[in-house]
Amino acid sequence: MEIYNCRCGSPPSFESEPSGFNRWDVFCFECRLQTTGHLTRLNAIRAWNHLVEPDERSKGPALQEAKPRRAQANEKPIPVRNPLSKLFHSECWLDHERKAV
């Protein structure tokens, strides 16, 4: 997986804990930006790329072009289960009993 350069333009550095805990850190020496404590190097790269990638919401026009999809006339709404309702808890209890049998 490719790793992005930092926001300041410099390449990031990797470091693993020497004590064998297998934790990975990625940081930039120039601007002190860092992400730490990842179990694998791949997770550290993903976190770093997510941290330094440009924000899609700040682009503006691309967001304005996107329109919400309208429901069709014959389409039923998707039911939303409220976790605070009594019906939700009774359904969960029934699911639990069915799995236990």
ChimeraX attribute file (.defattr): number of C-alpha atoms within 10 A of each C-alpha:
attribute: neighborCount
match mode: 1-to-1
recipient: residues
	/A:1	6
	/A:2	8
	/A:3	15
	/A:4	18
	/A:5	16
	/A:6	23
	/A:7	14
	/A:8	11
	/A:9	11
	/A:10	13
	/A:11	14
	/A:12	19
	/A:13	13
	/A:14	14
	/A:15	12
	/A:16	18
	/A:17	11
	/A:18	8
	/A:19	7
	/A:20	7
	/A:21	10
	/A:22	14
	/A:23	17
	/A:24	20
	/A:25	23
	/A:26	20
	/A:27	18
	/A:28	19
	/A:29	12
	/A:30	12
	/A:31	12
	/A:32	9
	/A:33	16
	/A:34	17
	/A:35	15
	/A:36	16
	/A:37	15
	/A:38	18
	/A:39	14
	/A:40	13
	/A:41	17
	/A:42	14
	/A:43	14
	/A:44	21
	/A:45	22
	/A:46	15
	/A:47	18
	/A:48	23
	/A:49	16
	/A:50	12
	/A:51	16
	/A:52	15
	/A:53	12
	/A:54	11
	/A:55	9
	/A:56	9
	/A:57	9
	/A:58	9
	/A:59	10
	/A:60	9
	/A:61	9
	/A:62	10
	/A:63	11
	/A:64	8
	/A:65	8
	/A:66	8
	/A:67	7
	/A:68	6
	/A:69	6
	/A:70	6
	/A:71	9
	/A:72	8
	/A:73	6
	/A:74	6
	/A:75	7
	/A:76	8
	/A:77	8
	/A:78	6
	/A:79	6
	/A:80	6
	/A:81	9
	/A:82	10
	/A:83	10
	/A:84	8
	/A:85	9
	/A:86	10
	/A:87	12
	/A:88	13
	/A:89	13
	/A:90	11
	/A:91	11
	/A:92	13
	/A:93	12
	/A:94	12
	/A:95	11
	/A:96	11
	/A:97	10
	/A:98	9
	/A:99	8
	/A:100	7
	/A:101	5
